[in-house]
Amino acid sequence: MSELAEKVPSSWEEVQDCLPDSYKWDIEYVTTRGAGGNDTGCWTCTPLQGSEPEQIPLTIAEAPVVLPVEHQWPPIGGVNPPPDPRPSALIDCRTELPMDTIRDLFLTFEGSMGFYVLISGLLQIIVSDTFDTTWASSHLPHKYGGLKVCYITNTMEPSMLQSSVATAPRAGLSIQTQTSRLSSATRQSRSTQSLQLNDFVEARVSSTSREKYAGRIGLKVSKAGQPYLVMSSHVITEAILSKSFFGLNRDPMKRLQEDWNKNAEIWAGNTKIGTIEKSFDYAAEYYPTGFNHDVTLIRPSTTASVADIESPIGDLGWLCRDAWSSLRQQPSAVKILGPTETDRKAKCIKCNTTSEAIIVGEGIFLNQTAAAGAKPAKSHDVSTWNKFVSRAVLYRVNPDFNPPNGYSGIALYADGVREDGTQGSGIIGFQSFVQRSGHTQNFNLPEGPHLEQRLREGRVAFYGAFQVPDELRREYSIL
């Protein structure tokens, strides 16, 4: 409906009238004002009910469409909440939040795990199911820097594919379904003689284990002439945490502090393809705690096994930090690097379309490490807080991944200023997690089948990809 772009925002209701009846009354145009006084807008859609929800486009009349995690606003409290603590210092939801603002947010909403800053002007505070939302709704502000504040439970999930008979399945996938999909992926994965970009890569406890965790080969990079494969760290850590031990060292967290090669093997198809060379998530715990980038490098056993892995985009670089931060300032043409379907002959997402994905916000997570010491968080300065926080770009895909799981590690790229100062295509990050929209947040709902059913019936709100590590951008070349 790009031909109606001139009607937004002044006559957005006319555009709404042209939408399908299945969601036309669940969508509205929202205008936000940034710190510079500039008004920007987007559509926001409340997720629909039903197990087979309709596809919601990425843009309508050239304005992006945001699907938030379903929430309640304003939060219901017993007394009037305090006013906006930053009434004259508005937060621009389309630009990077400075670290002092992030620090103040975590100190104001103490006990939160992180938050989503959506381009619709919504600040979704991520909390655990033990967080006292009743107290917070009365004693904490409902607006912060002009952004609407709401609380959502932590339902983000890593987007790996899991096959396991010994552990519980992820919400929305039965053990049988997971096993079937991963077994099929393994059978269809290319041999080590012809591995290609976005092929499945697995982390296994051992060659005989039935526990398999799969992601994708996101990229091949090199340093000093040595090639490496890029994959998601959480695919490996989930395998390590699932490993059963008898006798000593039963604590799964201790295994993450050891050499990961002692507790996990890296496979593609039916062959072990290499060893873990370096992870950029040295403090990783249970996902997403300790995941600053969700990136690990694999040293292949032989260069011949990865000879066919190459970028389909010539002269591909790394998007620089400033360009990454500006992705939300306009509808960006974000793309998936290479095909994502298991069967290469089947219809797949093309890597040269401009409407493949769109940025809808930024995710910020508190990953406090041992650097904090015994001092409380509020006593640390902004420079130390840089070690506590990880950032992720939030994006929607159309057509959506089906199923949403199984795409961990795929690379996203966009055009802009790159790390070397040139203009061109640059990597943004690697797919890490999926956030389902769910239904209206009910904080009395415990974990279990009721929660899993609600998540199954909710559509995907967005996906997340963490920032590329500085060291990877500056010291490694893309092949």
PyMOL commands that set and color helices and strands:
alter all, ss='L'
color gray80, all
select helices_A, chain A and resi 2-7+12-17+24-26+99-108+133-139+175-188+233-242+252-256+260-262+303-306+321-325+327-329+370-372+377-379+382-385+449-457+470-475
alter helices_A, ss='H'
color red, helices_A
select strands_A, chain A and resi 27-33+39-45+59-60+63-66+114-118+122-127+143-144+147-153+157-158+161-163+200-204+212-216+219-223+226-231+265-268+271-279+296-300+317-318+335-336+357-366+389-397+411-417+423-436+460-467+477-478
alter strands_A, ss='S'
color yellow, strands_A
deselect
rebuild
show_as cartoon
